[in-house]
Amino acid sequence: MSVGANFVVEMDVSYAINYIDERIKEFEDLRSKLDAQSADIAKRITDIDNFLLYISAAIRQQQQAGQ
C-alpha cells in the first residue's frame, strides 16, 4: 500500500481490507457532514435573499410614498 512520498508499506490482506473499510467510513462521515453544511448554507442564502427582497420592497414603497 502506498503511503505517499514514494513509500510503500506491506500489510496482510485482512489488515488492508480493515484499513480501507475505515477510510471509506471516514469519507462517508465527512460527506454526510459536508452535505449537512451545504444544506445549511443553502438555507442561509435563501433567508438572506428573502430578507434582501423584503428590504428592496420596503425601499421602493418608501420612495413611492415620498413622490
C-alpha positions in Angstrom: 0.0 0.0 0.0 1.3 3.4 -1.0 1.7 5.9 2.0 3.0 8.8 -0.1 6.3 10.3 -1.0 7.1 7.1 -3.0 7.0 4.9 0.2 5.1 1.6 0.2 4.1 -0.4 3.2 3.3 -4.1 3.0 0.4 -5.4 5.1 -1.6 -8.6 5.2 -4.9 -8.8 3.3 -7.2 -8.7 6.4 -5.4 -5.6 7.8 -5.6 -3.9 4.4 -9.3 -4.6 4.0 -9.9 -3.2 7.5 -7.8 -0.2 6.8 -9.7 0.5 3.5 -13.1 0.0 5.3 -12.1 2.5 7.9 -11.1 5.1 5.3 -14.4 4.5 3.5 -16.3 5.1 6.7 -14.3 8.3 7.3 -15.1 9.6 3.8 -18.8 8.7 4.3 -18.9 10.5 7.6 -17.2 13.5 6.1 -19.6 13.5 3.1 -22.5 13.4 5.5 -21.2 16.4 7.4 -20.5 18.3 4.2 -24.0 17.6 2.9 -25.5 18.9 6.1 -23.3 22.0 6.0 -24.3 22.5 2.3 -28.0 22.3 3.2 -27.4 24.8 6.0 -25.6 27.2 3.7 -28.4 26.9 1.1 -31.0 27.8 3.7 -29.0 30.8 4.9 -28.7 32.0 1.3 -32.4 31.7 0.8 -33.1 33.5 4.1 -30.7 36.3 3.1 -32.3 36.5 -0.4 -35.7 36.8 1.1 -34.5 39.5 3.5 -33.0 41.5 0.7 -36.2 41.2 -1.3 -38.1 42.5 1.7 -35.7 45.4 2.2 -35.9 46.2 -1.5 -39.7 46.2 -1.5 -39.7 48.5 1.6 -37.3 50.9 0.0 -39.5 51.0 -3.2 -42.6 51.6 -1.1 -40.9 54.5 0.8 -39.8 56.0 -2.5 -43.3 55.8 -4.0 -44.8 57.3 -0.9 -42.4 60.2 -1.0 -43.2 61.1 -4.5 
